[in-house]
Amino acid sequence: MRRACITGGAGFIGSNLADRLLADGSEVVVVDDFRTGRRAFLGDAAEHPHFRLVEGDVLSPGILEDAFAGCDWVFHLQANADVRHGLERPRLDLEQNTIATSKVLEAMRQTGVSNIVFSSTGSVYGEPELFPTPEDAPFPLQTSLYGASKLAGEGLIAAYATGFAITGVICRFVSILGERYTHGHVIDFYRSLKDDPREITVLGDGKQEKSYLYVQDCIEAILTAVARHEGQGGAHVYNLGTDETVIVDESLALITGRLGCTPAVRHTGGVRGWTGDSPLIRLDTSKIRSLGWAPKLTIGLAIEKTVDWLEANEHVWRPQVQP
């Protein structure tokens, strides 16, 4: 890989990927408007001679064509990832996930870029009947606007792969943890405990069963799929996750143990924390494992590393004191 563009490259996964690609000898262009991305996350990358930042919204005219020029791969990680509050602003998922993906694909066609990695989600499976859930599982009804918008993006990539001979690597992530993590229930629990270590509220009954993956394991999986399919054409779908799950209350216990507190726990009740919250997420990862990849960290270790990083980076969980 000579040159890659990362949309959303100042975000959690994107900035870690930028660092990895630069370390591997690639040129990297990041597109980000910093609505959720952090400039601090690009601190190391910005000092690298093979790094370039294009600041702007992917929906703005000309931004992507400028960024994609001369690139071999596009890693399309930019998205609205706020699953929980999707019903409050339903157009946001359409614009930032589906329409943005259409814009990316058109800019690729205009600039001659023929390879894309797309950050999709295990949420596209809704509430499946088969666990672990394989990539070819029948789709149930969609349960979140986020999942539906990502599934639409997958469909666009598959159509462009057929019509314009591009290569699309579609990665259906579980939730990702690790350094530069900024969004999800682990940071929600952490922030709540830092504000008041005596008590905490857990959405739902606390028995929801979730899956997580450490960010560096995620990046290694992405690059494993890239190496397998570059220039091959077609759309190739991979689940990215671990073979284990963790109960929400158990994850809370790992966090409180790391922080040394014993709060009173109050559950709001019900099997779902919010509309669209899946009570069980466990993906079949045998396809990506068949390429020689395997995660190095367990979910428990990933949670602990995330808490340790949050402890050392107060500006992430207290935005009001962010430099």
ABEGO torsion letter per residue (X at the ends): XABBBBBGAABAAAAAAAAAAAAAGBBBBBBBAGAABBAAAAAAAAABAABBBBBEBAABBGAAAAAABGBABBBBABBBABAAAAAABAAAAAAAAAAAAAAAAAAAAAAGBABBBBBBBAAAAEBBABOBBBAABBBBBBABAAAAAAAAAAAAAAAAAAAAGBBBBBBBBBBBBEBGBABEAAAAAAAAAAABAABBBBBEAGABBBBBBBAAAAAAAAAAAAAAABGAEEBBBBBBBBABBBBAAAAAAAAAAAAGBBBBBBBAEEABABBGBBABBBBBAAAAAAAGBBBABBAAAAAAAAAAAAAABAAAABAAABX
